[in-house]
């Protein structure tokens, strides 16, 4: 049985984060933190995991989440960028390669109206996209 290739397997998209953009960090939504992300972010913020959870996260359906509310950027966004950059969750590291953004080329282009990195920079390898999609399954 053969399955048809996804649009991004036939034509790998181009993407490169743009310096000083941070638009994705200001968009309202939920950021999921798994155990490893909590540990990494705790080390960076010099807080215990318990204290980090108390100050920045809340429990929702058995998962730890950080809510980014409309009008307020992510609590970890500072003028220079992400204050927990090297420990940020896979959800943040994988943007814009999220399932909903990869459903069609039209959707990818629509997201490109918000994200200036879409359509610029190098072509992203199919294996890289697959890896992001496999790791982030919320």
PyMOL commands that set and color helices and strands:
alter all, ss='L'
color gray80, all
select helices_A, chain A and resi 7-10+23-26+35-45+49-56+85-87+90-94+99-102+105-112+126-135
alter helices_A, ss='H'
color red, helices_A
select strands_A, chain A and resi 14-15+29-33+58-60+63-68+77-78+81-82+118-123
alter strands_A, ss='S'
color yellow, strands_A
deselect
rebuild
show_as cartoon
